[in-house]
Amino acid sequence: MTRRLTRELSMRRGAPERRVIRLFPDYGRTWPLWESSTPTWDVGYTTNPETYGLSGQLSRDMARWNAVWEQQFDPVEGWDDRESRKQWRRDGEQIASRLRHEVASFADVLYEPWPLTQRTPE
């Protein structure tokens, strides 16, 4: 069998039993959703709310959360202020919890708020 045919046959088997959705922001991305493909499940790396059938409210809140990060966080200077950082953290924890609830039947969520490890002005 050729490699291409083997891959196509593998992909037809579908999603793994439990998927892992990663939640974190990144520059130039509208959605902070990521998922690694497997030999039988090629979703690409970057995903969006439609990929998981997320509710409109969670999708809107996630888009706002991501926009706040883009507006309030600088890769060199860090967060604009401590309150912005704190609020983004609280909102992110709530979004991660709601995401876990909405995808509980088929996926686990790995929340990776790396910008929280960055400094803020004194």
Secondary structure as UniProt FT lines:
FT   HELIX           3..12
FT   STRAND          19..23
FT   TURN            27..28
FT   STRAND          33..34
FT   TURN            39..40
FT   HELIX           49..52
FT   HELIX           56..72
FT   STRAND          73..74
FT   TURN            75..77
FT   STRAND          78..79
FT   HELIX           82..102
FT   TURN            103..106
FT   STRAND          107..111
FT   HELIX           114..117
//
